[in-house]
Amino acid sequence: MKKYIILLLTLVFLQVPLAHALTTTDCTQLPQVECKGLMELYSRTDGPNWKKGWNEKQKPCDWKGVTCQNGHVTQIYLSGNQLKGTIPPSMGYYFSQLSSLNLADNQLSGSIPFSIGYLKQLQIMALNNNQLSGSIPDSIGYLGQLQNINLNNNQLSGLIPQSIENLGNLTGLNLNDNQLSGHIFEPIGNLGNLTWLSLSNNQLSGLIPESIGKLGKLTKLFLERNQFSGYIPKSIGKLGKLEKLDLGNNQLSGPIPKSIGNLGNLTGLNLNDNQFSGYIPKSIGNLGKLEKLDLYSNKLSGSIPESIGKLGNLTALDLGGNELSGQIPESIGNLGNLTVLDLMGNELSGSIPESIGNLSNLQWLFLDNNQLSGSIPDSIGYLGQLQNINLNNNQLSGLIPQSIENLGNLTGLNLNDNQLSGHIFEPIGNLGNLTWLSLSNNQLSGLIPESIGKLGKLTKLFLERNQFSGYIPKSIGKLGKLEKLDLSNNQLSGPIPHSIGYLGQLQNIRLSDNQLSGYIPKSIEKLGNLTELDLSSNQLSGPIPKSIGHLTQLTTLSLGTNQLSGYIPESIGNLKELTSLDLSSNQLSGPFPKSTGNLDNLEDLYVSGNKFSCDEIPSSLIKPKDCTVVSTTTLISIVTGAAIVIGLAFLWSFMGYSLSPKGREVGVVKIVNCE
């Protein structure tokens, strides 16, 4: 009787909002207190704007999401129904027989009420994917019938209440994606029926307790993206039913325990982004059901164990970002189901095993940033599913195997920073899905093949720092999706093809340090998205085209060290985004265009080695009185019939102007034959 008096007083003094009040004339099916509880839930969660609302002409047990049995509400299921507001503070006092409460996937805010601990029959609590805040109430430990708790994807904070240890019937505990802090309580081992434990993406810290090994029914353990430290407890090897284990993105250290090899049912093992050290245990070869192994970004050393070749079900193997050494084991060719192989960023040496050609399902191959040597095996051409090859930053030598032409699904080919020699094979045009091709910084020679124009999906082409010769193929103009083009530091000759103007998506062109000759093509005016144009250190001649002023997105324009002549066009003043302009070491003459005074973003201006009239330099770039400047390479006469001022020449060769009437800084400005 005392219990019901307290309940009555609670309801009397409860301030229920009336703005969205729901009334029903027929509450004969249920106790009045349960009807009142449903109406309060409706009013506090913006009932009139629910996706599927309640009709007051219906009986409460007929309302959407309400299930009744034996004259009581037993289930409330309003998931994804656009509830907005707070859970009623007295929610737990209304429904004595409620076994399932599902308010997931709404916009509920505020805290979980303490009264929820009075729903003694509750078995399922799903409040996930809301905006709930505050701490998880200690009273949750009163719910001895609870089997599933889903509070994930909220903004809950504070500690995980230790009272949860009392929930012996619990099979699922999902608290991931909140802001929970503190430790995992040691008595977690009391939850012997737990099959799913997810605490990922919180701010939990401390050790993973040894008692976790008592959860013998556990199949899923997700503790990733927290701040756990210390070793993985050896007791983890007792979780014989475990199928998924994710401890990634923590601060765990020490060796990977050998006992992990006891987890014969494991299909996913993620230990990435920690500080694990020592060897990869050979016992890992016992995990015959493993489909994904991710040990990326740790401090693991030693060799890759040969036993890894026993993991025949593996589809993804990521050992990148460690300190592994030695050779890639030949047994890796046994992993016929592998789609992702990532060994990048280690200290692996020796050659790429020929057996890699057995990985017929492989789509991603990352062996970059190692010390691999020898040639790229011809067998790589058997991997018809390959989409990305990253072998860059190694010591690979020999030819690029022509068998690569068979890889019709390839979207990325990165072989840069090796010691590869020979030519680009002519059938490279067969790789029609290629979007990224990087062969830079090798010893490749010969012509750039005309067939490169068939790569219509290409967005990045990097061939710089090689020994390519001959002309830039005209077919390059067919690469309509190209955004970045770098052919610099080669031995290319001949004119820049007019067809380059067809590349309307280009943002960067680097053709510097070649032997290109002829005029800068007028068609370059069509490249309206260009932000960088570097044609420096070639043998280009003729005037700077007036149409260069159309490139209004340019931030860097480098035309230095050529044989350009004539005036600088006034249209250069249209390039308002320019931060760096290099026209040095040409044969440019005439008045310096006044329009350059409009270049408010200019930071670096290089014009030495030309024949400009000093008094034409805009005062916004340089003070006229400071115009007694000589180049770093030429000693000149200053003023009519004046003596050669050697000391002044050396002094000014290391100086630039930094002051202007606008108060801007302009980098090194050097002018030749300033009279």
C-alpha positions in Angstrom: 0.0 0.0 0.0 2.9 2.4 0.9 4.4 1.8 -2.6 1.2 2.9 -4.3 0.8 6.0 -2.1 4.3 7.1 -3.2 3.4 6.4 -6.8 0.2 8.4 -6.5 2.0 11.4 -4.9 4.6 11.3 -7.7 1.9 11.5 -10.4 0.0 14.3 -8.6 3.0 16.5 -8.4 4.4 15.6 -11.8 4.3 18.5 -14.2 3.1 17.0 -17.4 3.2 19.4 -20.4 -0.3 20.1 -21.7 0.6 21.6 -25.0 0.6 18.2 -26.7 -1.7 16.4 -24.3 -3.4 13.2 -25.5 -6.6 12.0 -24.0 -8.4 8.7 -24.4 -12.0 8.0 -23.4 -11.4 4.2 -23.3 -8.8 3.1 -20.8 -10.7 0.0 -19.7 -8.0 -2.4 -21.1 -5.2 -1.1 -18.9 -4.7 0.3 -15.4 -5.1 4.1 -15.3 -1.5 4.5 -14.4 -0.3 2.8 -17.6 -2.6 4.9 -19.7 -1.3 8.0 -18.0 2.3 6.8 -18.7 1.6 6.4 -22.4 0.0 9.8 -22.6 3.0 11.4 -20.8 5.4 9.7 -23.2 3.4 11.1 -26.1 3.3 14.6 -24.7 7.0 14.8 -23.7 8.3 13.5 -27.0 6.4 15.8 -29.4 3.7 13.2 -30.2 1.7 15.3 -32.8 4.9 15.3 -35.0 5.6 11.6 -34.7 6.1 9.8 -38.0 3.2 7.5 -37.0 1.1 9.0 -34.3 -1.6 7.8 -31.8 -5.3 8.3 -32.4 -7.2 9.2 -29.2 -10.3 7.5 -30.7 -8.5 4.1 -30.6 -7.9 2.0 -27.5 -4.3 2.4 -26.1 -3.5 -1.2 -26.9 -4.2 -0.5 -30.5 -1.8 2.4 -30.7 1.2 2.0 -33.0 4.1 0.4 -31.2 2.2 -0.6 -28.1 1.8 -4.3 -27.2 -0.5 -5.4 -24.4 -0.9 -8.7 -22.7 -3.0 -9.8 -19.8 -4.2 -6.2 -19.2 -0.8 -4.6 -19.1 1.6 -2.9 -21.5 4.4 -5.3 -22.2 6.2 -3.7 -25.1 6.8 -0.2 -26.4 8.4 -0.1 -29.8 8.7 3.4 -31.2 12.1 3.1 -33.0 12.6 5.6 -35.8 9.3 7.4 -35.2 10.7 10.9 -34.9 10.4 11.2 -31.2 11.8 14.5 -30.0 12.2 15.6 -26.3 12.9 13.8 -23.1 12.1 10.4 -21.6 9.5 11.0 -18.8 11.3 11.2 -15.4 8.7 8.8 -14.0 8.8 6.3 -16.9 9.9 3.4 -14.7 7.0 3.9 -12.2 4.2 3.4 -14.8 4.8 0.0 -16.4 5.1 -2.9 -14.0 5.0 -5.6 -16.7 7.1 -3.9 -19.5 9.5 -6.4 -21.0 10.8 -4.4 -24.0 11.4 -0.7 -24.4 12.7 0.4 -27.8 13.0 4.2 -28.4 16.0 3.9 -30.6 16.8 6.0 -33.7 15.0 9.2 -32.6 16.0 12.6 -31.4 15.6 12.1 -27.6 17.7 14.3 -25.4 18.3 14.8 -21.7 19.2 12.0 -19.2 18.1 8.4 -18.8 15.7 8.7 -15.7 16.7 6.9 -12.5 13.2 5.5 -12.4 14.0 3.2 -15.3 15.5 0.8 -12.7 11.9 0.1 -11.5 11.0 -1.7 -14.8 11.6 -5.0 -13.1 10.4 -7.2 -16.0 12.4 -5.4 -18.6 14.5 -7.7 -20.8 15.3 -5.4 -23.7 16.3 -1.8 -23.4 17.1 0.0 -26.8 17.7 3.7 -26.5 20.5 3.8 -29.0 21.0 6.4 -31.7 19.6 9.4 -29.8 21.1 12.4 -28.2 20.9 11.3 -24.6 23.4 12.8 -22.2 24.4 12.5 -18.6 25.5 9.4 -16.8 24.0 5.9 -17.0 21.9 5.6 -13.8 23.1 3.2 -11.1 19.6 1.9 -10.9 20.1 0.0 -14.1 21.7 -2.7 -12.0 18.2 -3.4 -10.5 16.9 -4.9 -13.8 17.8 -8.5 -13.1 15.8 -9.7 -16.1 17.7 -7.6 -18.6 19.2 -9.5 -21.6 20.1 -6.6 -23.9 21.2 -3.1 -23.3 21.7 -0.8 -26.3 22.7 2.7 -25.3 25.2 3.2 -28.2 25.5 6.3 -30.3 24.4 8.9 -27.7 26.3 11.5 -25.7 26.4 9.6 -22.4 29.3 10.5 -20.0 30.7 9.4 -16.7 31.6 5.9 -15.5 30.1 2.6 -16.5 28.0 1.8 -13.3 29.5 -1.2 -11.5 25.9 -2.3 -10.6 25.8 -3.8 -14.1 27.8 -6.7 -12.7 24.4 -7.8 -11.1 22.8 -8.4 -14.5 23.6 -12.1 -14.7 21.1 -12.7 -17.6 22.7 -10.1 -19.8 23.7 -11.3 -23.3 24.4 -8.0 -25.1 25.9 -4.8 -23.7 26.4 -2.0 -26.3 27.7 1.3 -25.0 29.8 2.3 -27.9 30.0 5.8 -29.4 29.5 7.8 -26.3 31.8 9.8 -24.0 32.1 7.3 -21.2 35.3 7.4 -19.1 37.0 5.5 -16.3 37.9 1.8 -16.3 36.2 -1.5 -17.1 35.2 -2.8 -13.7 37.0 -6.0 -12.6 33.8 -8.0 -11.8 32.8 -7.9 -15.5 33.6 -11.6 -15.4 30.4 -12.1 -13.5 28.4 -11.5 -16.7 28.8 -15.1 -17.7 26.0 -15.1 -20.3 27.4 -12.2 -22.3 27.8 -12.9 -26.0 28.3 -9.3 -27.2 30.3 -6.6 -25.5 30.9 -3.3 -27.3 32.5 -0.3 -25.5 34.2 1.2 -28.5 34.7 4.9 -29.3 34.6 6.2 -25.7 37.2 7.7 -23.4 37.8 4.5 -21.3 41.3 4.0 -19.9 43.3 1.7 -17.7 43.9 -2.1 -18.2 41.7 -4.6 -19.8 40.8 -6.7 -16.8 42.1 -10.3 -16.5 38.6 -11.3 -15.5 37.4 -10.8 -19.1 38.7 -14.3 -19.7 35.6 -15.6 -17.7 33.2 -14.5 -20.4 33.2 -17.9 -22.0 30.1 -17.3 -24.2 31.5 -14.1 -25.7 31.4 -14.0 -29.5 32.0 -10.3 -30.1 34.4 -8.0 -28.2 34.8 -4.4 -29.4 37.0 -2.1 -27.3 38.5 -0.1 -30.1 39.0 3.7 -30.1 39.6 4.2 -26.4 42.6 4.9 -24.2 43.2 1.4 -22.8 46.8 0.7 -21.9 49.0 -2.2 -20.7 49.1 -5.7 -22.1 46.4 -7.8 -23.6 45.6 -10.2 -20.8 46.7 -13.8 -21.5 43.2 -14.9 -20.3 41.8 -13.7 -23.6 42.9 -17.1 -24.9 40.1 -18.7 -22.9 37.4 -17.0 -25.0 37.0 -20.0 -27.3 33.8 -18.9 -28.9 35.1 -15.4 -29.8 34.5 -14.6 -33.5 35.4 -10.8 -33.6 38.0 -9.1 -31.5 38.8 -5.4 -32.0 41.2 -3.6 -29.7 42.4 -1.1 -32.3 43.2 2.6 -31.7 44.2 2.3 -28.0 47.5 2.6 -26.2 48.1 -1.1 -25.6 51.7 -2.3 -25.5 53.8 -5.4 -25.0 53.7 -8.6 -27.1 50.7 -10.1 -28.7 50.0 -13.1 -26.4 50.6 -16.6 -27.9 47.3 -17.6 -26.3 45.6 -15.7 -29.1 46.2 -18.7 -31.2 43.6 -20.6 -29.1 40.8 -18.5 -30.5 39.9 -21.0 -33.3 36.5 -19.4 -34.1 38.0 -16.0 -34.7 37.0 -14.4 -38.0 38.2 -10.8 -37.4 41.2 -9.7 -35.4 42.0 -5.9 -35.2 44.9 -4.7 -33.1 45.8 -1.7 -35.3 47.1 1.6 -34.0 48.5 0.6 -30.7 52.1 0.2 -29.4 52.5 -3.6 -29.6 56.0 -4.8 -29.9 57.9 -8.1 -30.3 57.2 -10.7 -32.9 54.0 -11.8 -34.6 53.3 -15.1 -32.8 53.6 -18.2 -34.9 50.4 -19.4 -33.2 48.5 -17.0 -35.3 48.6 -19.7 -38.0 46.1 -21.7 -35.9 43.3 -19.2 -36.6 42.0 -21.1 -39.6 38.7 -19.2 -39.8 40.3 -15.8 -39.7 39.0 -13.5 -42.5 40.6 -10.2 -41.5 43.9 -9.6 -39.7 44.8 -6.0 -39.0 48.0 -5.3 -37.1 48.7 -1.9 -38.8 50.6 0.8 -37.1 52.4 -0.8 -34.1 56.0 -1.5 -33.3 56.1 -5.2 -34.3 59.5 -6.5 -35.4 61.0 -9.7 -36.7 59.9 -11.5 -39.8 56.4 -12.3 -41.1 55.9 -15.9 -39.8 55.6 -18.6 -42.5 52.6 -19.9 -40.7 50.6 -17.0 -42.0 50.2 -19.0 -45.1 47.8 -21.3 -43.3 45.1 -18.6 -43.0 43.4 -19.8 -46.2 40.1 -17.9 -45.4 41.9 -14.5 -45.0 40.5 -11.8 -47.2 42.3 -8.8 -45.7 45.9 -8.8 -44.3 47.2 -5.5 -43.0 50.7 -5.6 -41.4 51.7 -2.1 -42.5 53.3 0.6 -40.4 55.5 -1.7 -38.3 59.2 -2.6 -38.1 59.0 -5.9 -39.7 62.1 -7.1 -41.5 63.2 -10.0 -43.6 61.6 -11.3 -46.8 57.9 -11.7 -47.7 57.3 -15.4 -47.1 56.6 -17.5 -50.2 53.7 -19.0 -48.3 51.8 -15.8 -48.8 50.8 -17.1 -52.1 48.6 -19.7 -50.4 46.1 -17.0 -49.4 43.9 -17.4 -52.4 40.9 -15.5 -50.9 43.0 -12.4 -50.1 41.5 -9.1 -51.5 43.7 -6.7 -49.5 47.5 -7.2 -48.8 49.1 -4.3 -47.0 52.7 -4.6 -45.9 53.7 -1.0 -46.5 56.0 1.1 -44.2 58.1 -1.7 -42.8 61.8 -2.8 -43.3 61.1 -5.7 -45.6 63.8 -6.7 -48.0 64.5 -9.2 -50.7 62.4 -9.7 -53.7 58.6 -9.8 -54.2 57.8 -13.6 -54.2 56.7 -15.0 -57.5 53.9 -16.8 -55.6 52.1 -13.4 -55.3 50.7 -14.2 -58.7 48.5 -16.9 -57.1 46.4 -14.3 -55.3 43.7 -14.3 -58.0 41.2 -12.4 -55.9 43.6 -9.6 -54.8 42.3 -6.0 -55.4 44.7 -3.9 -53.3 48.5 -4.5 -53.1 50.5 -2.1 -50.9 54.2 -3.0 -50.5 55.4 0.6 -50.6 58.0 2.2 -48.3 60.1 -0.9 -47.7 63.5 -2.0 -48.9 62.4 -4.5 -51.5 64.8 -5.1 -54.3 65.0 -7.1 -57.5 62.5 -7.0 -60.3 58.7 -6.8 -60.2 57.6 -10.4 -60.9 55.9 -11.1 -64.2 53.3 -13.1 -62.3 51.7 -9.8 -61.1 50.0 -9.8 -64.5 47.9 -12.8 -63.4 46.0 -10.7 -60.8 43.1 -9.7 -62.9 41.1 -8.3 -60.0 43.8 -5.8 -59.0 42.6 -2.2 -58.6 45.6 -0.6 -56.9 49.3 -1.4 -56.9 51.6 0.6 -54.6 55.2 -0.5 -54.9 56.7 3.0 -54.5 59.7 3.9 -52.3 61.6 0.7 -52.6 64.8 -0.4 -54.4 63.1 -2.3 -57.2 65.0 -2.5 -60.5 64.7 -3.9 -63.9 61.8 -3.4 -66.4 58.2 -2.7 -65.7 56.6 -6.1 -66.6 54.5 -5.8 -69.7 52.1 -8.3 -68.2 50.7 -5.4 -66.3 48.8 -4.6 -69.5 46.4 -7.4 -68.5 45.2 -5.6 -65.4 42.1 -4.1 -66.9 40.6 -3.2 -63.5 43.6 -1.2 -62.3 42.8 2.3 -61.1 46.1 3.2 -59.4 49.7 2.3 -60.4 52.4 3.8 -58.1 55.9 2.6 -58.9 57.7 5.9 -58.1 61.0 6.2 -56.2 62.6 3.0 -57.3 65.4 2.1 -59.7 63.3 0.9 -62.6 64.7 1.2 -66.1 63.6 0.6 -69.7 60.6 2.1 -71.4 56.9 2.5 -70.7 55.3 -0.4 -72.7 53.2 0.8 -75.6 50.1 -1.2 -74.6 49.8 0.9 -71.4 46.7 2.3 -73.2 44.9 -1.0 -72.3 44.6 0.1 -68.7 41.5 2.1 -69.4 40.3 2.3 -65.8 43.6 3.9 -64.6 43.0 7.2 -62.6 46.5 7.5 -61.1 49.8 6.7 -62.7 53.1 7.5 -60.9 56.4 6.4 -62.3 58.5 9.3 -61.1 62.0 9.2 -59.8 63.2 6.1 -61.6 65.6 5.6 -64.5 63.0 5.1 -67.2 63.9 6.3 -70.7 62.6 6.4 -74.2 59.5 8.0 -75.5 56.3 8.6 -73.7 54.0 6.4 -75.7 51.2 7.8 -77.9 48.9 5.2 -76.4 48.9 7.1 -73.1 46.1 9.2 -74.6 43.8 6.2 -74.3 43.8 6.5 -70.5 40.6 8.6 -70.5 39.9 8.3 -66.8 43.4 9.5 -65.7 43.4 12.3 -63.2 47.1 12.2 -62.0 50.1 11.6 -64.2 53.5 11.8 -62.6 56.5 10.9 -64.8 59.0 13.4 -63.4 62.7 12.8 -62.5 63.4 10.1 -65.2 65.3 10.2 -68.5 62.3 10.3 -70.9 63.2 11.9 -74.3 61.4 12.9 -77.5 58.2 14.9 -77.8 55.3 15.2 -75.5 52.7 13.1 -77.4 49.8 15.1 -78.9 47.5 12.4 -77.6 47.9 13.8 -74.1 45.2 16.2 -75.1 42.7 13.4 -74.9 43.1 13.0 -71.1 40.1 15.2 -70.4 39.9 14.3 -66.7 43.6 15.0 -66.0 44.1 17.3 -62.9 47.8 17.0 -62.3 50.6 16.6 -64.9 54.3 16.4 -63.9 56.8 15.6 -66.6 59.6 17.7 -65.1 63.3 16.8 -64.9 63.5 14.7 -68.0 65.1 15.1 -71.4 61.9 16.0 -73.3 62.3 18.2 -76.4 60.2 19.8 -79.1 57.2 22.1 -78.6 54.6 22.0 -76.0 51.7 20.4 -77.9 48.7 22.7 -78.7 46.4 19.9 -77.6 47.4 20.6 -74.0 44.7 23.3 -74.1 42.1 20.6 -74.2 42.8 19.5 -70.6 40.2 21.8 -69.0 40.4 20.0 -65.6 44.1 20.6 -65.1 45.2 22.2 -61.9 48.9 21.7 -62.0 51.4 21.6 -65.0 55.0 21.0 -64.3 57.2 20.7 -67.4 60.3 22.3 -65.9 63.9 21.1 -66.4 63.6 19.6 -69.9 64.7 20.8 -73.4 61.3 22.0 -74.6 61.4 24.6 -77.4 59.1 26.8 -79.4 56.4 29.1 -78.2 54.2 28.8 -75.2 50.9 27.6 -77.0 48.1 30.1 -77.0 45.7 27.3 -76.2 46.9 27.4 -72.7 44.3 30.1 -72.1 41.6 27.4 -72.0 43.0 26.0 -68.7 40.8 28.0 -66.4 41.3 25.7 -63.4 45.1 25.9 -63.5 46.7 27.0 -60.2 50.3 26.1 -61.0 52.2 26.5 -64.3 55.9 25.6 -64.2 57.7 25.7 -67.6 61.0 26.9 -66.1 64.5 25.7 -67.3 63.6 24.9 -70.9 64.5 26.5 -74.2 61.1 28.1 -74.9 61.2 31.3 -77.0 58.9 34.0 -78.3 56.7 36.2 -76.3 54.6 35.4 -73.2 51.2 35.0 -74.7 48.6 37.7 -73.8 46.1 34.9 -73.2 48.0 34.0 -70.0 45.9 36.6 -68.3 42.9 34.2 -68.7 44.4 31.9 -66.1 42.9 33.7 -63.2 43.2 30.9 -60.7 47.0 30.7 -61.0 48.9 31.0 -57.7 52.3 30.0 -59.1 53.7 31.0 -62.5 57.3 29.9 -63.3 58.7 30.8 -66.7 62.3 31.4 -65.6 65.5 30.2 -67.4 64.1 30.1 -71.0 64.7 32.3 -74.0 61.4 34.3 -73.9 61.5 37.7 -75.4 59.4 40.8 -75.9 57.2 42.6 -73.4 55.5 41.1 -70.3 51.8 41.4 -71.3 49.7 43.8 -69.3 47.2 40.9 -68.9 49.5 39.4 -66.3 47.9 41.9 -63.9 44.6 39.8 -64.1 46.3 37.0 -62.1 45.1 38.3 -58.8 45.7 35.0 -57.0 49.4 34.9 -57.8 51.7 34.4 -54.8 54.9 33.5 -56.8 56.0 34.9 -60.2 59.3 33.8 -61.8 60.3 35.4 -65.1 64.1 35.4 -64.4 66.8 34.6 -66.8 65.0 35.3 -70.1 65.4 38.1 -72.7 62.3 40.1 -71.7 62.5 43.8 -72.2 60.4 46.9 -72.4 58.4 48.6 -69.7 57.4 46.5 -66.7 53.6 46.3 -66.8 51.9 48.7 -64.4 49.1 46.2 -64.0 51.4 44.0 -61.8 50.7 46.6 -59.1 47.3 44.8 -58.8 48.9 41.6 -57.6 48.0 42.0 -54.0 48.8 38.4 -53.0 52.3 38.3 -54.5 54.9 37.1 -52.1 57.8 36.1 -54.4 58.8 37.9 -57.6 61.9 36.9 -59.6 62.8 39.0 -62.6 66.6 39.0 -62.7 68.5 38.3 -65.9 66.2 40.4 -68.2 66.3 43.9 -69.7 63.7 46.0 -67.9 63.5 49.7 -67.5 63.8 50.3 -63.7 61.6 53.4 -63.6 58.7 51.3 -64.9 58.5 49.0 -61.9 55.2 49.7 -60.1 55.9 51.5 -56.8 53.6 49.0 -55.1 56.1 46.3 -55.7 59.4 48.2 -55.1 60.5 51.7 -54.1 62.0 53.5 -57.1 64.8 54.9 -55.0 66.0 51.4 -54.2 66.4 50.6 -57.9 70.2 50.2 -57.9 70.1 46.4 -58.0 72.2 43.9 -59.9 71.7 40.3 -60.6 73.5 37.5 -58.7 75.4 36.5 -61.9 76.2 39.8 -63.6 78.3 42.8 -62.6 77.0 45.9 -64.4 77.6 49.6 -64.8 75.3 51.8 -62.8 74.4 55.2 -64.2 75.9 56.6 -67.5 79.6 56.0 -67.7 79.9 55.0 -64.0 82.6 52.6 -62.8 81.9 48.9 -62.2 80.9 48.6 -58.6 82.0 45.1 -57.7 81.4 45.2 -53.9 77.9 46.6 -54.3 77.0 43.9 -56.8 77.9 41.2 -54.4 76.0 42.9 -51.5 72.8 43.3 -53.5 73.0 39.8 -54.9 71.9 38.5 -51.6 69.2 41.1 -50.9 65.6 41.7 -51.9 63.0 44.3 -51.3 60.5 43.8 -48.5 58.9 47.2 -48.2 56.2 48.9 -50.3 53.7 51.7 -49.9 51.0 49.1 -49.3 53.0 47.6 -46.5 53.2 44.2 -48.3 56.2 41.9 -48.3 57.5 41.0 -51.7 60.2 38.4 -51.9 63.6 38.7 -53.7 63.3 41.1 -56.5 66.4 41.4 -58.7 66.6 43.4 -61.9 69.3 43.3 -64.6 70.5 46.4 -66.6 68.6 48.8 -64.4 69.2 52.2 -65.9 
